[in-house]
Amino acid sequence: MNNLMPHPDQPERNVLASLSLPGRAGKPSVDDIYPRIFDAILEQRIAPASRFTEESLGDVFGVSRSIIRRVLARLSHQQVVILRPNHRPQVAAPDLEQTRQILHARRLAEQTLVRLACKAPQPKDLQRLRDLIERERQCLDRGERGPAIRLSGEFHLQLATMAGNAPLAQFLGNLVPLTSLALARHEIKSRRHCAWQEHLAIVDAMERGSVDQALQLMSEHLDHLEQKLLMAAGTGTSK
């Protein structure tokens, strides 16, 4: 588990500085701060020895501890951060069996969600998916791996929203962030991530009304993800 507590070393201060929102007018909101902290976790800038408190994070963003608590509660709800009474927050570290179960549950959920989303996709919803794909691609071009992984997950969550089944979308919302965390820990950093191309192919199939092809493409996409993560987690390598 990775801890978030204060640490006096210079590298820790550099991590805190990198989380800030320079040049922003006014107080940042929970929605502003959440991706900054999540990206730092995904990029492993918040490393196993990194330690922060609500107070230190509040100082970085210039907000109250109550705002930081809401951010951490959101990450806790997604099971990315573990919160326990009288303990400092910890970053979750899914093991091989947890990763296997998460991916199996995602496969069951997403096949149904894709089928539902394909019934009558609205142009504005398809454009939201394309916008996420483009932002993911741009992040990869800039070498911003953490934000790219987060945006890749948001693609799946947006698709779930399109399906119009709130309980199923909420269920997926508890699985995707953990998958992102596992991906960040194990994926080869030098390898170009191919998720955005696979996402784009799925949207193209949905736009054509090709339900069977969209389902097949999603299945293949999840196959690739599972092979990559389970192989890496099983061998202990960053593959």
Number of C-alpha atoms within 10 A of each C-alpha: 14 19 21 21 19 18 14 8 9 9 12 20 14 11 16 21 14 15 18 18 16 9 6 8 7 7 12 15 14 17 10 13 22 16 18 17 21 23 23 18 22 25 20 16 19 22 18 14 12 19 19 20 17 20 17 16 25 17 15 15 21 16 17 14 16 13 19 23 16 16 22 23 17 15 20 19 15 17 20 26 24 21 18 10 6 6 10 16 23 21 21 19 18 19 12 18 12 14 22 17 12 19 22 13 14 19 18 12 17 23 15 15 24 22 15 18 21 23 13 12 17 12 10 9 15 18 12 14 22 18 13 22 24 16 16 26 21 14 17 19 12 9 14 15 21 26 22 28 25 21 23 22 21 20 21 21 22 17 23 25 18 23 22 13 14 12 9 16 21 13 14 23 21 17 22 23 23 23 25 21 26 23 24 22 22 18 18 15 14 9 8 11 17 13 20 22 13 17 21 16 16 22 22 16 18 23 17 11 15 14 19 14 16 24 21 14 18 20 16 13 17 19 14 14 18 20 11 17 26 21 16 20 22 11 11 11 13 16 19
